[in-house]
């Protein structure tokens, strides 16, 4: 599958959540982005350049459960919030966890999906984004919900 072209944007002084910034992507396109909630001056956040060429390499996907194929329940927009593990403050890559909700304005709404990563500790630390992993999408607000989708990414 094709992956969107993503890059990091640093939040300048005097800018904060909700501020609209005009940035130039590494692909030469000028786009407008909004600083997300919880991100302040001196911090970075990821954005997608919709005009840039897409790259190959998305994890293989397989639908599971009886969700009828639409795990987002027809939502026009979703809010994705990555949870941070304390160990990441030391520069060590942790298993990723994400909360998915329908946004309440520009803020996180009621969480209806939770994503967990299963991967090997040595690969996370030594191989970074090249590591193999399995993402499990759980129905509900925690990892205790039923797994409704799995995505597998082989080692690259």
DRENTORKOL-3810 file (N, C-alpha, C; in nm, 4 decimals):
REM DRENTORKOL-3810
@n.u->0.0831; n.v->-0.1183; n.w->0.0000; ca.u->0.0000; ca.v->0.0000; ca.w->0.0000; c.u->0.0870; c.v->0.1238; c.w->0.0000
@n.u->0.0253; n.v->0.2372; n.w->-0.0289; ca.u->0.0988; ca.v->0.3630; ca.w->-0.0327; c.u->0.0850; c.v->0.4365; c.w->0.0996
@n.u->0.1961; n.v->0.4961; n.w->0.1437; ca.u->0.1984; ca.v->0.5735; ca.w->0.2673; c.u->0.2037; c.v->0.7218; c.w->0.2345
@n.u->0.1371; n.v->0.8072; n.w->0.3133; ca.u->0.1458; ca.v->0.9507; ca.w->0.2893; c.u->0.2850; c.v->1.0031; c.w->0.3248
@n.u->0.3213; n.v->1.1154; n.w->0.2634; ca.u->0.4507; ca.v->1.1776; ca.w->0.2896; c.u->0.4394; c.v->1.2611; c.w->0.4165
@n.u->0.5082; n.v->1.2157; n.w->0.5217; ca.u->0.5010; ca.v->1.2845; ca.w->0.6504; c.u->0.6335; c.v->1.3520; c.w->0.6812
@n.u->0.6261; n.v->1.4615; n.w->0.7588; ca.u->0.7471; ca.v->1.5291; ca.w->0.8037; c.u->0.7179; c.v->1.6006; c.w->0.9350
@n.u->0.8236; n.v->1.6405; n.w->1.0044; ca.u->0.8131; ca.v->1.7068; ca.w->1.1342; c.u->0.8074; c.v->1.8582; c.w->1.1164
@n.u->0.7271; n.v->1.9230; n.w->1.1998; ca.u->0.7206; ca.v->2.0686; ca.w->1.2037; c.u->0.7495; c.v->2.1115; c.w->1.3468
@n.u->0.8396; n.v->2.2077; n.w->1.3618; ca.u->0.8704; ca.v->2.2630; ca.w->1.4938; c.u->0.7810; c.v->2.3818; c.w->1.5227
@n.u->0.7305; n.v->2.3893; n.w->1.6447; ca.u->0.6432; ca.v->2.5004; ca.w->1.6830; c.u->0.7310; c.v->2.6185; c.w->1.7242
@n.u->0.7156; n.v->2.7339; n.w->1.6553; ca.u->0.7974; ca.v->2.8504; ca.w->1.6890; c.u->0.7495; c.v->2.9193; c.w->1.8173
@n.u->0.8324; n.v->3.0128; n.w->1.8666; ca.u->0.7920; ca.v->3.0950; ca.w->1.9814; c.u->0.6619; c.v->3.1663; c.w->1.9474
@n.u->0.5891; n.v->3.1994; n.w->2.0481; ca.u->0.4630; ca.v->3.2733; ca.w->2.0346; c.u->0.3565; c.v->3.1969; c.w->1.9558
@n.u->0.3732; n.v->3.0677; n.w->1.9410; ca.u->0.2713; ca.v->2.9850; ca.w->1.8756; c.u->0.2320; c.v->2.8755; c.w->1.9736
@n.u->0.1096; n.v->2.8321; n.w->1.9635; ca.u->0.0627; ca.v->2.7276; ca.w->2.0531; c.u->-0.0508; c.v->2.6505; c.w->1.9904
@n.u->-0.1169; n.v->2.5675; n.w->2.0670; ca.u->-0.2270; ca.v->2.4867; ca.w->2.0153; c.u->-0.3311; c.v->2.5729; c.w->1.9434
@n.u->-0.3697; n.v->2.5286; n.w->1.8248; ca.u->-0.4691; ca.v->2.6001; ca.w->1.7455; c.u->-0.4108; c.v->2.7027; c.w->1.6497
@n.u->-0.2830; n.v->2.7386; n.w->1.6667; ca.u->-0.2193; ca.v->2.8359; ca.w->1.5778; c.u->-0.2007; c.v->2.7746; c.w->1.4389
@n.u->-0.2349; n.v->2.8513; n.w->1.3347; ca.u->-0.2135; ca.v->2.8052; ca.w->1.1976; c.u->-0.0763; c.v->2.8520; c.w->1.1519
@n.u->0.0029; n.v->2.7575; n.w->1.1010; ca.u->0.1372; ca.v->2.7879; ca.w->1.0506; c.u->0.1433; c.v->2.7599; c.w->0.9018
@n.u->0.2192; n.v->2.8389; n.w->0.8294; ca.u->0.2469; ca.v->2.8108; ca.w->0.6895; c.u->0.3889; c.v->2.7571; c.w->0.6829
@n.u->0.4033; n.v->2.6328; n.w->0.6339; ca.u->0.5331; ca.v->2.5672; ca.w->0.6327; c.u->0.5639; c.v->2.5143; c.w->0.4934
@n.u->0.6924; n.v->2.4965; n.w->0.4686; ca.u->0.7345; ca.v->2.4358; ca.w->0.3430; c.u->0.7805; c.v->2.2939; c.w->0.3731
@n.u->0.7235; n.v->2.1997; n.w->0.3004; ca.u->0.7574; ca.v->2.0592; ca.w->0.3224; c.u->0.8921; c.v->2.0289; c.w->0.2576
@n.u->0.9530; n.v->1.9158; n.w->0.2953; ca.u->1.0781; ca.v->1.8749; ca.w->0.2317; c.u->1.0616; c.v->1.8474; c.w->0.0827
@n.u->0.9356; n.v->1.8401; n.w->0.0379; ca.u->0.9066; ca.v->1.8110; ca.w->-0.1021; c.u->0.8849; c.v->1.9388; c.w->-0.1825
@n.u->0.9039; n.v->2.0558; n.w->-0.1158; ca.u->0.8950; ca.v->2.1840; ca.w->-0.1853; c.u->0.7566; c.v->2.2457; c.w->-0.1874
@n.u->0.6601; n.v->2.1846; n.w->-0.1237; ca.u->0.5234; ca.v->2.2374; ca.w->-0.1227; c.u->0.5003; c.v->2.3252; c.w->-0.0006
@n.u->0.4285; n.v->2.4355; n.w->-0.0174; ca.u->0.3906; ca.v->2.5215; ca.w->0.0934; c.u->0.2499; c.v->2.4822; c.w->0.1359
@n.u->0.2355; n.v->2.4469; n.w->0.2632; ca.u->0.1054; ca.v->2.4046; ca.w->0.3141; c.u->0.0771; c.v->2.4732; c.w->0.4471
@n.u->-0.0514; n.v->2.4802; n.w->0.4841; ca.u->-0.0909; ca.v->2.5352; ca.w->0.6126; c.u->-0.1256; c.v->2.4204; c.w->0.7067
@n.u->-0.0735; n.v->2.4296; n.w->0.8288; ca.u->-0.1000; ca.v->2.3270; ca.w->0.9291; c.u->-0.1410; c.v->2.3962; c.w->1.0588
@n.u->-0.2137; n.v->2.3224; n.w->1.1415; ca.u->-0.2564; ca.v->2.3764; ca.w->1.2694; c.u->-0.1839; c.v->2.3025; c.w->1.3814
@n.u->-0.1318; n.v->2.3782; n.w->1.4772; ca.u->-0.0622; ca.v->2.3194; ca.w->1.5914; c.u->-0.1657; c.v->2.2429; c.w->1.6744
@n.u->-0.1430; n.v->2.1125; n.w->1.6984; ca.u->-0.2407; ca.v->2.0335; ca.w->1.7752; c.u->-0.2381; c.v->2.0654; c.w->1.9245
@n.u->-0.3466; n.v->2.0272; n.w->1.9931; ca.u->-0.3544; ca.v->2.0409; ca.w->2.1386; c.u->-0.2376; c.v->1.9681; c.w->2.2039
@n.u->-0.1848; n.v->2.0244; n.w->2.3083; ca.u->-0.0789; ca.v->1.9597; ca.w->2.3842; c.u->0.0606; c.v->1.9807; c.w->2.3277
@n.u->0.0731; n.v->2.0567; n.w->2.2188; ca.u->0.2036; ca.v->2.0830; ca.w->2.1581; c.u->0.2301; c.v->2.2327; c.w->2.1683
@n.u->0.3472; n.v->2.2670; n.w->2.2230; ca.u->0.3784; ca.v->2.4074; ca.w->2.2451; c.u->0.5090; c.v->2.4490; c.w->2.1807
@n.u->0.5496; n.v->2.5734; n.w->2.2034; ca.u->0.6732; ca.v->2.6258; ca.w->2.1450; c.u->0.7933; c.v->2.5363; c.w->2.1746
@n.u->0.8744; n.v->2.5125; n.w->2.0723; ca.u->0.9933; ca.v->2.4295; ca.w->2.0862; c.u->0.9685; c.v->2.2818; c.w->2.0672
@n.u->0.8416; n.v->2.2408; n.w->2.0584; ca.u->0.8099; ca.v->2.1001; ca.w->2.0379; c.u->0.7825; c.v->2.0750; c.w->1.8899
@n.u->0.7910; n.v->1.9488; n.w->1.8497; ca.u->0.7657; ca.v->1.9083; ca.w->1.7119; c.u->0.6375; c.v->1.8273; c.w->1.7037
@n.u->0.5747; n.v->1.8297; n.w->1.5860; ca.u->0.4617; ca.v->1.7417; ca.w->1.5582; c.u->0.4698; c.v->1.6997; c.w->1.4119
@n.u->0.4041; n.v->1.5886; n.w->1.3790; ca.u->0.4098; ca.v->1.5354; ca.w->1.2427; c.u->0.2922; c.v->1.5858; c.w->1.1618
@n.u->0.3191; n.v->1.6156; n.w->1.0347; ca.u->0.2135; ca.v->1.6544; ca.w->0.9415; c.u->0.2308; c.v->1.5756; c.w->0.8116
@n.u->0.1255; n.v->1.5722; n.w->0.7346; ca.u->0.1267; ca.v->1.5046; ca.w->0.6053; c.u->0.1252; c.v->1.6096; c.w->0.4956
@n.u->0.2103; n.v->1.5929; n.w->0.3957; ca.u->0.2085; ca.v->1.6778; ca.w->0.2773; c.u->0.1205; c.v->1.6080; c.w->0.1744
@n.u->-0.0040; n.v->1.6562; n.w->0.1555; ca.u->-0.0959; ca.v->1.5879; ca.w->0.0636; c.u->-0.0551; c.v->1.5981; c.w->-0.0835
@n.u->0.0368; n.v->1.6906; n.w->-0.1146; ca.u->0.0784; ca.v->1.7099; ca.w->-0.2534; c.u->0.2053; c.v->1.6330; c.w->-0.2892
@n.u->0.2709; n.v->1.5748; n.w->-0.1893; ca.u->0.3977; ca.v->1.5044; ca.w->-0.2120; c.u->0.3726; c.v->1.3644; c.w->-0.2668
@n.u->0.4733; n.v->1.3086; n.w->-0.3340; ca.u->0.4584; ca.v->1.1706; ca.w->-0.3802; c.u->0.4487; c.v->1.0756; c.w->-0.2614
@n.u->0.3687; n.v->0.9737; n.w->-0.2764; ca.u->0.3522; ca.v->0.8762; ca.w->-0.1700; c.u->0.4581; c.v->0.7681; c.w->-0.1830
@n.u->0.4901; n.v->0.7044; n.w->-0.0692; ca.u->0.5898; ca.v->0.5979; ca.w->-0.0697; c.u->0.5228; c.v->0.4635; c.w->-0.0452
@n.u->0.5918; n.v->0.3588; n.w->-0.0830; ca.u->0.5400; ca.v->0.2242; ca.w->-0.0624; c.u->0.5908; c.v->0.1681; c.w->0.0686
@n.u->0.5151; n.v->0.0740; n.w->0.1266; ca.u->0.5659; ca.v->0.0041; ca.w->0.2434; c.u->0.4735; c.v->-0.0031; c.w->0.3618
@n.u->0.3457; n.v->0.0231; n.w->0.3461; ca.u->0.2533; ca.v->0.0131; ca.w->0.4596; c.u->0.2418; c.v->-0.1312; c.w->0.5045
@n.u->0.2118; n.v->-0.1511; n.w->0.6319; ca.u->0.1948; ca.v->-0.2879; ca.w->0.6792; c.u->0.0779; c.v->-0.3565; c.w->0.6097
@n.u->0.0875; n.v->-0.4884; n.w->0.5939; ca.u->-0.0248; ca.v->-0.5635; ca.w->0.5400; c.u->-0.1406; c.v->-0.5577; c.w->0.6376
@n.u->-0.2621; n.v->-0.5508; n.w->0.5865; ca.u->-0.3768; ca.v->-0.5381; ca.w->0.6737; c.u->-0.4722; c.v->-0.6535; c.w->0.6531
@n.u->-0.5428; n.v->-0.6865; n.w->0.7594; ca.u->-0.6394; ca.v->-0.7948; ca.w->0.7542; c.u->-0.7558; c.v->-0.7556; c.w->0.8433
@n.u->-0.8767; n.v->-0.7569; n.w->0.7892; ca.u->-0.9948; ca.v->-0.7235; ca.w->0.8679; c.u->-1.0327; c.v->-0.8423; c.w->0.9553
@n.u->-1.0776; n.v->-0.8127; n.w->1.0757; ca.u->-1.1199; ca.v->-0.9175; ca.w->1.1673; c.u->-1.2506; c.v->-0.8756; c.w->1.2324
@n.u->-1.3175; n.v->-0.9692; n.w->1.2908; ca.u->-1.4377; ca.v->-0.9405; ca.w->1.3669; c.u->-1.5578; c.v->-0.9151; c.w->1.2775
@n.u->-1.6634; n.v->-0.8637; n.w->1.3376; ca.u->-1.7884; ca.v->-0.8422; ca.w->1.2651; c.u->-1.8235; c.v->-0.6948; c.w->1.2602
@n.u->-1.7260; n.v->-0.6118; n.w->1.2256; ca.u->-1.7492; ca.v->-0.4676; ca.w->1.2257; c.u->-1.8099; c.v->-0.4194; c.w->1.0948
@n.u->-1.8323; n.v->-0.5077; n.w->0.9990; ca.u->-1.8905; ca.v->-0.4652; ca.w->0.8727; c.u->-1.7920; c.v->-0.3914; c.w->0.7851
@n.u->-1.6639; n.v->-0.3908; n.w->0.8193; ca.u->-1.5623; ca.v->-0.3294; ca.w->0.7344; c.u->-1.5320; c.v->-0.1848; c.w->0.7675
@n.u->-1.6170; n.v->-0.1147; n.w->0.8418; ca.u->-1.5924; ca.v->0.0256; ca.w->0.8732; c.u->-1.5663; c.v->0.0400; c.w->1.0226
@n.u->-1.4391; n.v->0.0326; n.w->1.0597; ca.u->-1.4065; ca.v->0.0400; ca.w->1.2027; c.u->-1.4260; c.v->0.1803; c.w->1.2583
@n.u->-1.4414; n.v->0.2797; n.w->1.1703; ca.u->-1.4605; ca.v->0.4184; ca.w->1.2150; c.u->-1.6077; c.v->0.4559; c.w->1.2241
@n.u->-1.6957; n.v->0.3619; n.w->1.1976; ca.u->-1.8397; ca.v->0.3823; ca.w->1.2126; c.u->-1.8908; c.v->0.5042; c.w->1.1364
@n.u->-1.8368; n.v->0.5280; n.w->1.0167; ca.u->-1.8833; ca.v->0.6373; ca.w->0.9320; c.u->-1.8361; c.v->0.7749; c.w->0.9723
@n.u->-1.7431; n.v->0.7862; n.w->1.0683; ca.u->-1.6955; ca.v->0.9174; ca.w->1.1136; c.u->-1.6248; c.v->0.9903; c.w->0.9996
@n.u->-1.6555; n.v->1.1176; n.w->0.9830; ca.u->-1.5914; ca.v->1.1984; ca.w->0.8788; c.u->-1.4482; c.v->1.2355; c.w->0.9183
@n.u->-1.4214; n.v->1.2462; n.w->1.0496; ca.u->-1.2886; ca.v->1.2791; ca.w->1.1008; c.u->-1.2603; c.v->1.1928; c.w->1.2220
@n.u->-1.1342; n.v->1.1610; n.w->1.2436; ca.u->-1.0937; ca.v->1.0918; ca.w->1.3658; c.u->-0.9758; c.v->1.1657; c.w->1.4264
@n.u->-0.9596; n.v->1.1517; n.w->1.5567; ca.u->-0.8505; ca.v->1.2130; ca.w->1.6315; c.u->-0.7625; c.v->1.0995; c.w->1.6820
@n.u->-0.6336; n.v->1.1040; n.w->1.6495; ca.u->-0.5398; ca.v->1.0001; ca.w->1.6905; c.u->-0.4445; c.v->1.0602; c.w->1.7928
@n.u->-0.4392; n.v->1.0020; n.w->1.9108; ca.u->-0.3522; ca.v->1.0496; ca.w->2.0185; c.u->-0.2567; c.v->0.9385; c.w->2.0570
@n.u->-0.1269; n.v->0.9634; n.w->2.0404; ca.u->-0.0257; ca.v->0.8652; ca.w->2.0785; c.u->0.0024; c.v->0.8799; c.w->2.2269
@n.u->0.0005; n.v->0.7676; n.w->2.2992; ca.u->0.0357; ca.v->0.7694; ca.w->2.4397; c.u->0.1872; c.v->0.7565; c.w->2.4518
@n.u->0.2448; n.v->0.8267; n.w->2.5464; ca.u->0.3897; ca.v->0.8221; ca.w->2.5645; c.u->0.4242; c.v->0.7396; c.w->2.6871
@n.u->0.5266; n.v->0.6573; n.w->2.6753; ca.u->0.5760; ca.v->0.5797; ca.w->2.7886; c.u->0.6922; c.v->0.6555; c.w->2.8530
@n.u->0.7045; n.v->0.6486; n.w->2.9823; ca.u->0.8089; ca.v->0.7203; ca.w->3.0558; c.u->0.9478; c.v->0.6831; c.w->3.0050
@n.u->0.9678; n.v->0.5580; n.w->2.9656; ca.u->1.0992; ca.v->0.5119; ca.w->2.9191; c.u->1.1449; c.v->0.5893; c.w->2.7943
@n.u->1.0502; n.v->0.6465; n.w->2.7181; ca.u->1.0858; ca.v->0.7217; ca.w->2.5978; c.u->1.1586; c.v->0.8519; c.w->2.6313
@n.u->1.1434; n.v->0.9011; n.w->2.7536; ca.u->1.2166; ca.v->1.0208; ca.w->2.7954; c.u->1.3669; c.v->0.9958; c.w->2.8005
@n.u->1.4063; n.v->0.8695; n.w->2.8087; ca.u->1.5479; ca.v->0.8307; ca.w->2.8105; c.u->1.6000; c.v->0.7992; c.w->2.6709
@n.u->1.5160; n.v->0.8188; n.w->2.5685; ca.u->1.5579; ca.v->0.7912; ca.w->2.4324; c.u->1.5412; c.v->0.6457; c.w->2.3913
@n.u->1.4703; n.v->0.5674; n.w->2.4715; ca.u->1.4474; ca.v->0.4264; ca.w->2.4394; c.u->1.3099; c.v->0.4124; c.w->2.3771
@n.u->1.3031; n.v->0.3461; n.w->2.2635; ca.u->1.1766; ca.v->0.3265; ca.w->2.1926; c.u->1.0893; c.v->0.2284; c.w->2.2693
@n.u->0.9669; n.v->0.2667; n.w->2.2985; ca.u->0.8718; ca.v->0.1802; ca.w->2.3688; c.u->0.7682; c.v->0.1270; c.w->2.2700
@n.u->0.6923; n.v->0.0266; n.w->2.3133; ca.u->0.5811; ca.v->-0.0206; ca.w->2.2321; c.u->0.4820; c.v->0.0942; c.w->2.2183
@n.u->0.4361; n.v->0.1191; n.w->2.0953; ca.u->0.3469; ca.v->0.2303; ca.w->2.0692; c.u->0.2037; c.v->0.1969; c.w->2.1098
@n.u->0.1309; n.v->0.3003; n.w->2.1541; ca.u->-0.0105; ca.v->0.2880; ca.w->2.1904; c.u->-0.0813; c.v->0.4138; c.w->2.1420
@n.u->-0.1989; n.v->0.3962; n.w->2.0852; ca.u->-0.2747; ca.v->0.5087; ca.w->2.0305; c.u->-0.4201; c.v->0.5008; c.w->2.0742
@n.u->-0.4803; n.v->0.6171; n.w->2.1003; ca.u->-0.6230; ca.v->0.6276; ca.w->2.1275; c.u->-0.6887; c.v->0.6944; c.w->2.0069
@n.u->-0.7979; n.v->0.6378; n.w->1.9587; ca.u->-0.8700; ca.v->0.6909; ca.w->1.8431; c.u->-1.0075; c.v->0.7361; c.w->1.8900
@n.u->-1.0441; n.v->0.8608; n.w->1.8539; ca.u->-1.1740; ca.v->0.9142; ca.w->1.8929; c.u->-1.2288; c.v->1.0017; c.w->1.7814
@n.u->-1.3569; n.v->1.0324; n.w->1.7905; ca.u->-1.4151; ca.v->1.1351; ca.w->1.7045; c.u->-1.3851; c.v->1.2657; c.w->1.7755
@n.u->-1.3198; n.v->1.3617; n.w->1.7068; ca.u->-1.2757; ca.v->1.4824; ca.w->1.7765; c.u->-1.3925; c.v->1.5653; c.w->1.8307
@n.u->-1.3656; n.v->1.6287; n.w->1.9434; ca.u->-1.4573; ca.v->1.7245; ca.w->2.0036; c.u->-1.3971; c.v->1.8611; c.w->1.9738
@n.u->-1.4332; n.v->1.9208; n.w->1.8604; ca.u->-1.3662; ca.v->2.0414; ca.w->1.8121; c.u->-1.2278; c.v->2.0009; c.w->1.7646
@n.u->-1.1245; n.v->2.0587; n.w->1.8237; ca.u->-0.9862; ca.v->2.0203; ca.w->1.7921; c.u->-0.9244; c.v->1.9396; c.w->1.9052
@n.u->-1.0073; n.v->1.8853; n.w->1.9934; ca.u->-0.9586; ca.v->1.8087; ca.w->2.1079; c.u->-1.0038; c.v->1.6639; c.w->2.0980
@n.u->-0.9405; n.v->1.5813; n.w->2.1785; ca.u->-0.9758; ca.v->1.4406; ca.w->2.1832; c.u->-1.1176; c.v->1.4245; c.w->2.2358
@n.u->-1.1933; n.v->1.3376; n.w->2.1692; ca.u->-1.3290; ca.v->1.3071; ca.w->2.2135; c.u->-1.3326; c.v->1.1740; c.w->2.2864
@n.u->-1.4494; n.v->1.1119; n.w->2.2868; ca.u->-1.4647; ca.v->0.9822; ca.w->2.3531; c.u->-1.3921; c.v->0.8756; c.w->2.2709
@n.u->-1.2994; n.v->0.8058; n.w->2.3333; ca.u->-1.2176; ca.v->0.7045; ca.w->2.2661; c.u->-1.3040; c.v->0.5831; c.w->2.2325
@n.u->-1.2964; n.v->0.5385; n.w->2.1048; ca.u->-1.3722; ca.v->0.4202; ca.w->2.0654; c.u->-1.2833; c.v->0.3102; c.w->2.0084
@n.u->-1.1553; n.v->0.3399; n.w->1.9823; ca.u->-1.0584; ca.v->0.2394; ca.w->1.9395; c.u->-0.9282; c.v->0.2624; c.w->2.0145
@n.u->-0.8571; n.v->0.1538; n.w->2.0421; ca.u->-0.7283; ca.v->0.1615; ca.w->2.1099; c.u->-0.6324; c.v->0.0712; c.w->2.0324
@n.u->-0.5133; n.v->0.1204; n.w->1.9992; ca.u->-0.4168; ca.v->0.0437; ca.w->1.9199; c.u->-0.2941; c.v->0.0141; c.w->2.0046
@n.u->-0.2517; n.v->-0.1126; n.w->2.0026; ca.u->-0.1322; ca.v->-0.1531; ca.w->2.0753; c.u->-0.0317; c.v->-0.2146; c.w->1.9781
@n.u->0.0959; n.v->-0.2020; n.w->2.0112; ca.u->0.2039; ca.v->-0.2604; ca.w->1.9312; c.u->0.2610; c.v->-0.3812; c.w->2.0026
@n.u->0.2855; n.v->-0.4859; n.w->1.9268; ca.u->0.3610; ca.v->-0.6015; ca.w->1.9756; c.u->0.4881; c.v->-0.6077; c.w->1.8930
@n.u->0.6039; n.v->-0.5995; n.w->1.9596; ca.u->0.7322; ca.v->-0.6061; ca.w->1.8900; c.u->0.8403; c.v->-0.6487; c.w->1.9886
@n.u->0.9545; n.v->-0.6850; n.w->1.9340; ca.u->1.0680; ca.v->-0.7308; ca.w->2.0131; c.u->1.1467; c.v->-0.6105; c.w->2.0664
@n.u->1.1812; n.v->-0.6149; n.w->2.1933; ca.u->1.2540; ca.v->-0.5058; ca.w->2.2578; c.u->1.3854; c.v->-0.4735; c.w->2.1865
@n.u->1.4628; n.v->-0.5759; n.w->2.1516; ca.u->1.5923; ca.v->-0.5537; ca.w->2.0866; c.u->1.5727; c.v->-0.4867; c.w->1.9507
@n.u->1.4724; n.v->-0.5311; n.w->1.8740; ca.u->1.4451; ca.v->-0.4675; ca.w->1.7441; c.u->1.4025; c.v->-0.3222; c.w->1.7618
@n.u->1.3204; n.v->-0.2923; n.w->1.8635; ca.u->1.2759; ca.v->-0.1541; ca.w->1.8857; c.u->1.3953; c.v->-0.0639; c.w->1.9133
@n.u->1.4881; n.v->-0.1125; n.w->1.9973; ca.u->1.6020; ca.v->-0.0302; ca.w->2.0369; c.u->1.7061; c.v->-0.0210; c.w->1.9253
@n.u->1.7362; n.v->-0.1319; n.w->1.8600; ca.u->1.8455; ca.v->-0.1357; ca.w->1.7621; c.u->1.8027; c.v->-0.1027; c.w->1.6187
@n.u->1.6788; n.v->-0.1313; n.w->1.5839; ca.u->1.6382; ca.v->-0.1199; ca.w->1.4431; c.u->1.5370; c.v->-0.0090; c.w->1.4163
@n.u->1.4818; n.v->0.0521; n.w->1.5213; ca.u->1.3895; ca.v->0.1645; ca.w->1.5048; c.u->1.2741; c.v->0.1335; c.w->1.4113
@n.u->1.2577; n.v->0.2188; n.w->1.3088; ca.u->1.1438; ca.v->0.2045; ca.w->1.2168; c.u->1.1556; c.v->0.0821; c.w->1.1266
@n.u->1.2721; n.v->0.0193; n.w->1.1219; ca.u->1.2888; ca.v->-0.1012; ca.w->1.0387; c.u->1.2393; c.v->-0.2273; c.w->1.1093
@n.u->1.2036; n.v->-0.2169; n.w->1.2370; ca.u->1.1647; ca.v->-0.3344; ca.w->1.3147; c.u->1.0377; c.v->-0.4003; c.w->1.2607
@n.u->1.0241; n.v->-0.5283; n.w->1.2904; ca.u->0.8979; ca.v->-0.5956; ca.w->1.2609; c.u->0.8034; c.v->-0.5659; c.w->1.3758
@n.u->0.6747; n.v->-0.5595; n.w->1.3456; ca.u->0.5780; ca.v->-0.5338; ca.w->1.4512; c.u->0.4393; c.v->-0.5795; c.w->1.4101
@n.u->0.3547; n.v->-0.5901; n.w->1.5098; ca.u->0.2135; ca.v->-0.6203; ca.w->1.4880; c.u->0.1344; c.v->-0.5145; c.w->1.5633
@n.u->0.0434; n.v->-0.4452; n.w->1.4933; ca.u->-0.0465; ca.v->-0.3509; ca.w->1.5578; c.u->-0.1818; c.v->-0.4183; c.w->1.5730
@n.u->-0.2372; n.v->-0.4080; n.w->1.6920; ca.u->-0.3697; ca.v->-0.4642; ca.w->1.7180; c.u->-0.4651; c.v->-0.3492; c.w->1.7479
@n.u->-0.5763; n.v->-0.3464; n.w->1.6753; ca.u->-0.6792; ca.v->-0.2454; ca.w->1.6967; c.u->-0.7872; c.v->-0.3087; c.w->1.7841
@n.u->-0.8086; n.v->-0.2484; n.w->1.9008; ca.u->-0.9065; ca.v->-0.2999; ca.w->1.9963; c.u->-1.0318; c.v->-0.2128; c.w->1.9915
@n.u->-1.1482; n.v->-0.2758; n.w->1.9895; ca.u->-1.2728; ca.v->-0.2020; ca.w->2.0004; c.u->-1.2896; c.v->-0.1564; c.w->2.1437
@n.u->-1.3097; n.v->-0.0279; n.w->2.1663; ca.u->-1.3224; ca.v->0.0251; ca.w->2.3017; c.u->-1.2062; c.v->0.1139; c.w->2.3374
@n.u->-1.2065; n.v->0.1651; n.w->2.4585; ca.u->-1.1107; ca.v->0.2668; ca.w->2.5010; c.u->-0.9810; c.v->0.2123; c.w->2.5593
@n.u->-0.9704; n.v->0.0779; n.w->2.5737; ca.u->-0.8493; ca.v->0.0211; ca.w->2.6333; c.u->-0.8070; c.v->-0.1040; c.w->2.5580
@n.u->-0.6913; n.v->-0.1570; n.w->2.5957; ca.u->-0.6408; ca.v->-0.2793; ca.w->2.5346; c.u->-0.7227; c.v->-0.4016; c.w->2.5749
@n.u->-0.8125; n.v->-0.3856; n.w->2.6688; ca.u->-0.8969; ca.v->-0.4961; ca.w->2.7124; c.u->-1.0129; c.v->-0.5232; c.w->2.6158
@n.u->-1.0373; n.v->-0.4306; n.w->2.5219; ca.u->-1.1443; ca.v->-0.4501; ca.w->2.4240; c.u->-1.1078; c.v->-0.5587; c.w->2.3250
@n.u->-1.2060; n.v->-0.6127; n.w->2.2538; ca.u->-1.1787; ca.v->-0.7189; ca.w->2.1566; c.u->-1.0936; c.v->-0.6676; c.w->2.0397
@n.u->-1.0048; n.v->-0.7522; n.w->1.9874; ca.u->-0.9229; ca.v->-0.7167; ca.w->1.8715; c.u->-1.0120; c.v->-0.7250; c.w->1.7481
@n.u->-1.0246; n.v->-0.6115; n.w->1.6764; ca.u->-1.1089; ca.v->-0.6094; ca.w->1.5570; c.u->-1.0276; c.v->-0.5993; c.w->1.4282
@n.u->-0.8975; n.v->-0.5720; n.w->1.4417; ca.u->-0.8100; ca.v->-0.5643; ca.w->1.3236; c.u->-0.6667; c.v->-0.5850; c.w->1.3685
@n.u->-0.5872; n.v->-0.6501; n.w->1.2828; ca.u->-0.4434; ca.v->-0.6630; ca.w->1.3056; c.u->-0.3699; c.v->-0.6168; c.w->1.1818
@n.u->-0.2558; n.v->-0.5523; n.w->1.2028; ca.u->-0.1687; ca.v->-0.5100; ca.w->1.0931; c.u->-0.0298; c.v->-0.5606; c.w->1.1244
@n.u->0.0308; n.v->-0.6305; n.w->1.0281; ca.u->0.1643; ca.v->-0.6863; ca.w->1.0464; c.u->0.2627; c.v->-0.6140; c.w->0.9554
@n.u->0.3757; n.v->-0.5729; n.w->1.0113; ca.u->0.4826; ca.v->-0.5100; ca.w->0.9342; c.u->0.6064; c.v->-0.5984; c.w->0.9479
@n.u->0.6558; n.v->-0.6517; n.w->0.8369; ca.u->0.7768; ca.v->-0.7343; ca.w->0.8456; c.u->0.9015; c.v->-0.6497; c.w->0.8659
@n.u->1.0078; n.v->-0.7125; n.w->0.9119; ca.u->1.1367; ca.v->-0.6433; ca.w->0.9271; c.u->1.1838; c.v->-0.5983; c.w->0.7892
@n.u->1.2358; n.v->-0.4763; n.w->0.7810; ca.u->1.2850; ca.v->-0.4235; ca.w->0.6519; c.u->1.4303; c.v->-0.3876; c.w->0.6617
END
